Structures are given as C-alpha cells and as structure tokens.
C-alpha cells in the first residue's frame, strides 16, 4: 500500500505528538520534520530533521504538511505561506480571528491548487462539529461550551512570548455552578467571565518586571482580558515538578426544546477528558491530514474547516467497511 507522506513543521509537544500519532496508522509515514532549531539538536522517534528553510525544496517528497506552531505568532504567517507549496493542516485556535485566517489561507491555497484544512483540533474542531450537529437538531436551544480543567497550549504559549517570561502554564477552569445550571435545563446567558476562570503559573526571568508581566497577561486581547485571571509566579523547579503534565478536556452541551409549545426538554452533551492535550490534538490533525490528501486527489482545493470535510475522509477504512462496522 502506498503511504501518505507527512511532513511536520515545528517539533514541540504537538509535533512530537503528530509523529507518535502517525506511528499508530497503517497508511501514513513521517518523512520529514522541519524546525527553526538546528536539526542536529533535535531527536525524533525516527523521522529525519531539516531546517525549516529547506521545506519548500521537499515539495515533491511530501503529500501533506502538518503545521505545529503557535496560533499567536506562527500560524498566521506559516499557513498561508506553506499553502503555496503543500497541502497543509493547522490547529489555529484563536476563535476571534478565524475569519481573517480563512481569507489569508484561502487566497494562497486556491491560487496554488492546494488543500488547506485549518483550525483542526478539539476546539476549534471536534467541539465545533458537535455545536453544528446539536444546533441543527435542536434549533430551539442554546449552546454551551466549557473547557477544562486543563492546560491550554495556546494560552501558555502566548504567555511564554511575553518579554521577561521564561516558562509558563495556563489552566482553564470551568465554573461548576454554571455547568450545573445548564445541565438542569435553565438555558442561562453567561458572560465569558461567568463560565471560566484562568489560572497562570509563570516563571519570570531574573530581573524581569513581574508587575508588568502580570498586567500584560490580564489585559491580553482574545486570551485573558474577558476572564477573571490569577497569576502565580513560581520557580522553574516548582513548575517542572507540579505542572509538567498537559491534561485538558471539556464539554459541549446543547439545551433545547421540542414540541408544539416546547414542552419537551432535551440535553445533548459531548465531553472529552484528555491526559495529554497535545497528543490528542495531534491525533485529530493526523486524521484530517488523511482527509487533506483525499481531497487533493479529487482536486477540491482551497481552505477548508472541519465543517467542509465528509466524515468518511477521516478514516482509512473503505466505504464498505464503514457501513458494515460503524453505521
């Protein structure tokens, strides 16, 4: 069987997760890892490593490029750029900027006849699909999404990019009373602040202005400014000891009514509990890389989201197998 040739851009937690996820498939192989770091300093699980500057020279050797950079600074530039040369998949997760990201990626992918599936993961991604399904099924209803408790990779990355920050972890914590109200069918209206708390553990560089760092975090648009945020400054040793894991999860709940007078109430709930946020997100990216390859085969070029991908394209199984085993 001819395997789908995968390239990985960025080899942090998410990039390593992609290599591990591909190893669990039978129809894919990782043929290249590209990094801004010196290739000789990176140890993979077997994939060859190249400078990111060499990536465009590998166009003929790869079927899909999975982009594993951060949403704050990397993906807004990398995804449109690489969509000129490769079919790509990214995990862009800044919800407020998705329309803007789509336009930039669509322009390049359509022009160069590539498939670019963006904002792939569990939210945006799997949770987005569940919001779509449930709102279509229960039009008289309200959606509620709760994240956590868990480490947000994107938010932690955004903190680490602040001047004076050496390392950081950010936990998103749902407000339990809000979840309970939704499950009771009350259909309340929440502000962002009423649904979640944000707790940050930060290692400051020596001599850094901690007050300025804390203020920068709490006022950061699209990340912290709409939430009650607590910032703790701790040592690198304490961070390593107590916050080395990357768990996460959450819930998508649709509370709705049916019947002539809305007399019957229904709750649709989808939940995730993840030991490793990056490894699970990587597994979603790999499934959508398979779909990107299939869409390129039938020339469905352009920027796509999870809404645009037929579910069967995610699976290595044939239509006959899917109908027999899963339907």
C-alpha positions in Angstrom: 0.0 0.0 0.0 1.3 3.4 -1.0 1.5 5.5 2.2 0.6 9.2 2.7 3.9 11.1 3.2 3.6 13.5 6.1 5.9 16.4 6.9 5.9 18.2 10.3 6.7 21.8 10.8 7.6 22.5 14.4 8.8 19.8 16.8 7.5 20.8 20.2 4.8 18.9 22.2 2.4 19.0 19.3 5.0 18.0 16.6 6.1 15.0 18.7 2.5 14.1 19.2 2.0 14.1 15.4 4.9 11.7 14.9 3.6 9.4 17.6 0.1 9.5 16.1 1.3 8.7 12.6 3.2 5.7 14.0 -0.2 4.3 15.0 -1.6 4.4 11.5 -1.0 1.9 8.7 -1.5 4.3 5.8 0.9 7.2 6.7 4.6 7.8 7.3 6.5 10.8 8.6 9.1 11.6 6.0 10.4 14.9 7.3 10.4 17.2 10.4 11.2 20.9 9.8 12.4 23.2 12.6 13.8 26.6 13.3 16.2 25.0 15.7 19.4 23.4 14.5 18.5 19.9 13.1 21.4 18.2 14.8 19.9 19.3 18.2 16.6 17.5 17.7 16.0 13.9 18.5 12.8 12.5 16.9 11.4 9.0 17.1 13.0 8.2 13.7 11.9 10.9 11.3 14.7 12.9 9.6 15.0 16.6 10.6 15.7 19.5 8.3 15.9 23.3 8.7 12.6 25.0 8.1 14.3 26.9 5.3 14.6 23.6 3.4 10.9 22.8 3.4 10.0 24.2 0.0 12.7 22.0 -1.6 10.7 18.9 -0.4 7.5 19.7 -2.3 7.7 16.5 -4.4 8.6 14.3 -1.4 5.6 15.1 0.8 1.8 14.8 0.4 0.7 16.8 3.4 2.4 19.2 5.8 1.1 19.4 9.3 1.9 22.8 10.9 2.5 22.6 14.7 3.4 26.2 15.5 1.5 28.5 17.9 -1.6 30.4 16.9 -0.4 33.7 18.3 2.6 34.3 16.1 3.4 31.2 13.9 0.4 30.0 12.1 -1.0 33.4 10.8 2.2 33.6 8.7 3.1 29.9 8.2 -0.2 28.5 7.0 -0.7 31.0 4.1 3.0 30.7 3.2 3.2 26.9 3.1 -0.2 26.6 1.4 1.6 27.9 -1.7 3.7 24.8 -1.8 1.9 22.0 0.1 -1.4 20.6 1.2 -1.5 21.7 4.8 -3.3 21.2 8.1 -3.0 23.5 11.1 -4.5 23.9 14.6 -5.1 27.6 14.6 -7.3 28.2 17.7 -7.8 32.0 18.1 -11.5 31.8 17.6 -12.0 35.6 17.0 -9.5 35.6 14.2 -10.7 32.5 12.3 -12.5 34.5 9.5 -9.3 36.6 9.0 -7.2 33.4 8.9 -9.5 31.8 6.4 -9.2 34.6 4.0 -5.4 34.6 4.1 -5.2 30.8 3.7 -7.9 30.6 1.0 -6.2 33.1 -1.2 -3.0 31.1 -1.4 -4.5 27.6 -1.4 -6.9 28.4 -4.2 -4.3 30.2 -6.2 -1.8 27.4 -6.0 -4.3 24.5 -6.1 -3.6 23.1 -2.7 -5.9 21.9 0.1 -5.5 23.7 3.4 -7.6 22.4 6.4 -7.2 24.9 9.2 -8.4 25.2 12.9 -8.2 21.5 13.4 -8.2 20.0 16.9 -10.8 19.5 19.5 -11.8 23.2 19.9 -12.0 24.5 17.3 -12.5 21.2 15.6 -14.5 18.3 17.2 -16.4 20.7 19.6 -17.2 22.8 16.5 -18.8 19.8 14.8 -20.8 19.0 17.9 -22.1 22.6 18.1 -23.2 22.3 14.5 -24.9 19.0 14.8 -26.7 19.8 18.0 -27.9 23.3 16.8 -29.2 21.8 13.6 -31.1 19.0 15.5 -32.4 21.3 18.3 -33.0 24.7 16.7 -34.9 25.9 19.7 -32.0 25.7 22.1 -28.7 27.2 23.3 -25.1 26.0 23.1 -22.7 26.0 26.0 -19.0 25.1 25.8 -16.9 24.6 28.8 -13.2 24.0 28.7 -11.0 22.4 31.4 -9.8 22.0 33.9 -6.7 21.7 31.9 -3.6 23.3 30.4 -4.2 25.4 27.3 -1.2 25.1 24.9 -2.2 28.2 23.0 -2.6 30.4 26.1 0.5 29.0 27.7 2.4 29.8 24.5 1.1 33.3 24.4 2.3 33.9 28.0 5.8 32.5 27.2 6.1 35.0 24.4 5.8 38.0 26.8 9.0 39.8 27.5 10.6 38.6 30.7 8.8 35.3 30.8 11.0 32.1 31.0 8.2 29.5 31.1 4.5 29.3 31.9 1.4 27.1 32.2 -2.1 28.3 32.0 -5.1 26.4 33.3 -8.6 27.0 32.1 -11.1 26.1 34.8 -14.9 25.9 34.3 -17.2 27.5 36.8 -19.0 24.5 38.3 -22.2 26.4 39.2 -22.5 27.4 35.5 -22.2 23.8 34.3 -24.8 22.7 36.9 -27.3 25.3 35.7 -27.0 24.2 32.1 -27.5 20.6 32.9 -30.6 21.5 34.9 -32.0 22.9 31.6 -32.2 26.5 32.8 -30.7 27.9 29.5 -28.9 30.8 31.2 -27.0 33.6 29.5 -23.4 33.8 30.6 -20.5 36.2 30.0 -17.1 34.7 29.4 -16.2 35.6 32.9 -19.1 33.8 34.4 -18.2 30.5 32.6 -14.5 30.1 33.2 -11.5 31.1 35.3 -8.0 31.3 34.1 -5.0 30.4 36.4 -1.5 31.1 35.3 1.8 29.8 36.7 4.7 31.9 35.5 8.5 31.6 35.7 9.9 35.1 35.3 13.4 35.7 34.1 15.9 37.1 36.5 15.3 40.8 36.9 12.0 40.8 35.0 9.3 43.2 35.9 6.7 40.9 37.4 4.0 43.6 37.8 4.3 44.4 34.1 4.1 40.7 33.1 1.0 40.2 35.2 -0.6 43.3 33.7 0.2 42.2 30.2 -1.3 38.8 30.8 -4.5 40.1 32.4 -5.1 42.6 29.6 -4.1 40.4 26.6 -6.9 40.6 24.0 -8.5 37.3 22.8 -6.8 35.4 25.6 -7.3 36.8 29.1 -9.0 40.2 29.1 -12.5 38.9 29.3 -11.8 36.5 32.2 -11.0 36.6 35.9 -7.3 35.7 35.8 -5.0 34.7 38.6 -1.2 34.9 38.1 1.2 33.0 40.3 5.0 33.5 40.0 6.9 30.3 40.8 10.3 28.8 40.3 11.2 26.7 37.3 11.7 23.7 39.6 8.2 24.0 41.0 6.8 24.4 37.5 8.6 21.2 36.4 7.6 19.3 39.5 3.9 20.3 39.7 2.9 21.4 36.2 4.8 19.2 33.8 1.7 17.3 32.5 -0.6 18.7 29.8 -4.1 17.4 30.6 -7.3 19.0 29.3 -10.9 18.4 28.3 -14.3 19.9 28.4 -17.9 19.8 27.4 -20.2 20.9 24.6 -23.8 21.0 25.8 -26.9 21.9 23.8 -30.0 22.6 25.9 -33.2 22.7 23.8 -36.9 22.1 23.5 -39.2 20.3 21.1 -43.0 20.0 20.8 -45.7 22.4 19.8 -45.2 24.6 22.9 -41.7 23.5 23.7 -42.9 21.2 26.4 -40.2 18.5 26.0 -36.7 19.3 27.0 -33.5 17.7 25.8 -29.8 17.8 26.7 -27.2 16.9 24.2 -23.7 16.6 25.7 -20.3 15.7 24.2 -17.3 15.6 26.5 -13.6 14.9 26.4 -11.1 14.0 29.2 -7.6 14.1 28.0 -4.3 13.0 29.7 -2.3 14.8 27.0 -3.8 17.7 25.2 -1.0 17.9 22.5 -1.1 14.1 21.8 -4.9 14.1 21.4 -4.8 17.3 19.2 -2.1 15.7 17.2 -4.2 12.7 16.6 -7.0 14.9 15.3 -4.6 16.7 13.0 -3.4 13.3 11.6 -6.9 12.2 10.8 -7.5 15.5 8.9 -4.2 15.1 7.1 -5.6 12.0 5.6 -8.7 13.9 4.5 -6.5 16.7 3.0 -4.7 14.0 1.0 -8.0 12.6 -0.2 -9.4 16.0 -1.1 -6.3 16.8 -3.1 -6.8 13.6 -5.0 -10.2 14.8 -6.2 -9.0 18.4 -6.6 -11.2 20.0 -4.0 -8.7 22.8 -3.5 -8.9 25.8 -1.1 -9.1 26.5 2.6 -11.4 24.1 4.5 -12.6 23.7 8.1 -13.9 20.6 9.8 -17.4 21.6 8.6 -16.3 21.0 5.0 -14.8 17.5 5.4 -17.0 14.4 4.8 -16.5 12.2 7.9 -15.6 9.2 5.8 -12.5 11.0 4.6 -11.0 10.9 8.1 -10.9 7.1 8.1 -8.5 4.8 6.4 -11.4 2.3 6.0 -13.4 1.9 2.8 -17.0 2.9 2.5 -18.0 -0.7 2.6 -16.1 -1.3 5.8 -17.5 1.8 7.4 -21.1 0.9 6.5 -20.6 -2.6 7.9 -18.7 -1.8 11.0 -19.7 1.6 12.2 -23.1 2.6 10.7 
